[in-house]
Amino acid sequence: MFRPVIRAIALLLLLFLALPAAAQTAIHRCVGSDGRPVFSDQPCTSLGATSIMPATASSALAATPDGPSAGLLCAKDLAELRDGVAQAFASRSANRIGGLILWNGYGSGGTVDSLRSMEALVRQPLVSLEGSEGGGIDAVTSGPGGDGSTRRAHFGVVRDSGCLWLRPPG
């Protein structure tokens, strides 16, 4: 007699525990046209922004040539990683290049210093990106004063969770 009552109470308890999760609104992670992150309960396209969440099988949205792809923050190959670095320089966005970096193992002080140095780096004209997955990527930039000199910033490249990531320079 008590077993059906206990089962009914347990079932109701499970249903009440599941209600808050079902009631939550999806949060859309986007990059605005100015390169800044946008978090919203609205789809990115309705905000004029581009999604940075990995594409799903049901997604019919294609990447735009002038904006980040849906998987920008998870480069699948070296070409995609280079493209992300080039986009960061083109938009002069340290935040964009910071999204390509695997920050595991860096304390908050090192991260802040790295972002500050990358802010200065992406403001320099990019001449080329050289290197390989095993050897890392060198961002070659024009030196000051337009005297023809160049500077190099070396980013290590690591593979983690099926993606290629940069390591901060220095």
C-alpha positions in Angstrom: 0.0 0.0 0.0 2.8 2.4 0.8 4.9 1.5 -2.2 2.7 3.1 -4.8 2.6 6.3 -2.6 6.4 6.3 -2.2 6.8 5.9 -6.0 4.3 8.7 -6.7 6.1 11.0 -4.3 9.5 10.1 -5.8 8.2 10.7 -9.3 6.8 14.1 -8.3 10.1 15.0 -6.7 12.0 14.2 -9.8 9.6 16.2 -11.9 10.0 19.2 -9.6 13.8 18.9 -9.8 13.6 18.9 -13.7 11.4 21.9 -14.0 14.0 24.6 -13.4 16.3 23.1 -16.0 13.5 23.0 -18.6 12.5 26.6 -17.8 15.9 28.0 -18.5 16.3 30.1 -21.6 19.1 29.3 -24.0 22.0 31.8 -23.9 23.5 32.6 -27.3 27.2 33.4 -27.4 28.0 35.8 -30.3 30.6 38.2 -31.7 29.2 41.6 -32.6 30.2 43.5 -35.8 32.7 45.4 -33.7 34.4 42.2 -32.5 33.1 42.4 -29.0 31.4 39.4 -27.3 27.6 39.5 -27.0 25.5 37.2 -24.8 21.8 37.2 -25.4 18.6 35.2 -25.2 18.0 36.1 -28.8 19.6 34.3 -31.8 22.8 35.9 -32.9 21.5 36.6 -36.4 18.6 38.7 -35.0 21.2 40.9 -33.3 23.4 41.3 -36.4 26.1 39.2 -34.7 27.8 35.9 -35.5 27.5 32.8 -33.4 30.6 31.5 -31.8 29.0 28.3 -30.6 29.9 25.1 -32.5 27.6 24.4 -35.4 25.1 21.7 -34.9 23.9 19.2 -37.5 20.6 21.0 -37.7 22.3 24.4 -38.2 21.7 25.8 -41.7 23.8 28.9 -41.1 27.0 29.2 -43.1 30.1 31.2 -42.0 30.5 34.6 -43.6 33.8 35.4 -45.2 34.3 38.6 -43.2 33.2 37.2 -39.8 34.1 34.4 -37.5 32.8 31.0 -38.4 30.6 29.1 -36.0 33.6 27.2 -34.9 36.2 30.1 -34.8 37.0 29.4 -31.2 37.8 25.8 -32.0 40.0 25.6 -35.1 40.0 22.2 -36.6 43.1 22.6 -38.6 46.1 24.9 -39.1 44.5 26.9 -41.9 41.5 27.7 -39.7 43.8 28.7 -36.9 45.8 31.0 -39.2 42.6 32.5 -40.5 41.5 33.3 -37.0 44.8 35.0 -36.2 44.7 37.0 -39.5 41.1 38.1 -38.6 42.3 39.2 -35.2 45.0 41.4 -36.8 42.6 42.7 -39.4 40.1 43.8 -36.7 42.9 44.8 -34.3 41.2 42.7 -31.6 43.2 41.2 -28.8 40.0 39.6 -27.5 39.6 37.8 -30.8 43.1 36.4 -30.7 42.6 35.7 -27.0 39.7 33.4 -28.0 42.1 31.3 -30.0 44.4 30.7 -27.0 44.3 27.7 -24.7 44.7 29.4 -21.4 45.0 26.3 -19.2 47.9 26.6 -16.8 48.1 30.4 -16.8 47.3 32.4 -13.7 45.1 35.5 -13.9 48.2 37.8 -13.7 49.9 36.1 -16.6 46.7 36.2 -18.6 46.2 39.9 -18.1 49.8 40.7 -19.0 49.5 38.5 -22.1 46.3 40.2 -23.3 48.0 43.6 -22.8 51.0 42.6 -24.9 48.6 41.1 -27.6 46.7 44.4 -27.6 49.9 46.1 -28.7 50.8 43.3 -31.1 47.5 43.3 -33.1 47.8 47.0 -33.6 50.9 46.4 -35.8 50.5 45.7 -39.5 50.6 41.9 -40.1 53.1 41.0 -42.8 52.8 37.2 -42.7 52.0 34.1 -40.6 54.6 31.5 -40.8 55.1 28.1 -39.2 53.5 24.8 -38.6 51.5 22.8 -36.1 54.6 21.2 -34.6 56.8 24.3 -34.6 54.2 27.0 -33.8 53.1 30.1 -35.7 55.1 33.3 -36.0 53.2 36.5 -36.6 55.5 38.7 -38.6 54.6 42.4 -38.3 56.1 45.6 -39.7 58.5 47.4 -37.5 57.9 51.0 -36.3 58.5 53.8 -38.7 58.0 51.9 -41.9 61.8 51.3 -42.3 61.2 47.8 -43.7 62.2 46.0 -40.5 59.9 43.3 -39.1 59.2 41.8 -35.7 58.1 38.2 -34.8 55.8 37.0 -32.1 55.9 33.3 -31.7 52.8 31.4 -30.6 53.1 27.7 -29.7 50.4 25.5 -31.2 48.7 22.7 -29.2 46.0 20.2 -30.0 43.5 19.7 -27.3 40.0 18.2 -27.4 40.1 17.9 -31.2 41.0 21.5 -31.7 44.1 23.5 -32.5 44.9 26.3 -30.0 47.6 28.9 -29.7 49.7 29.4 -26.6 50.5 33.0 -25.6 53.7 34.4 -27.0 56.7 34.7 -24.9 
